[in-house]
């Protein structure tokens, strides 16, 4: 007869953040932010590894781009 020995919970934490997704957004923008943002001030970014969603503001992205 089989019985459960132990129960474990697994959580996928890839370490993503909006700052780690900005380089991907930068490659997509390639100088044309209007095309990426579509006239909006906020765009939703999705992590390709874990699927987490982040909201990125255009102002914050431009400030990041100046620092990089």
C-alpha positions, 0 to 999 in steps of 0.5 A: 500500500502506498502513502504520501511521505511528504508534500513540497511546494515549488515556486518558480522565481526567475529573478525578473523585474521591469529593469531586466525587461527594459533591454528587450523593450529597447531592442523592440523600440529601436528609436521609435517609442510611439510604435511600441507604446502605441500612443499610450503612456504605459505598456505591459511587459511579460517575462518570457521565462516565468510569465510575470507581467509588469507595467512599464511607464514611458517616462521610466523607460526613457529615464532608464535609457538615458542611464544605460 
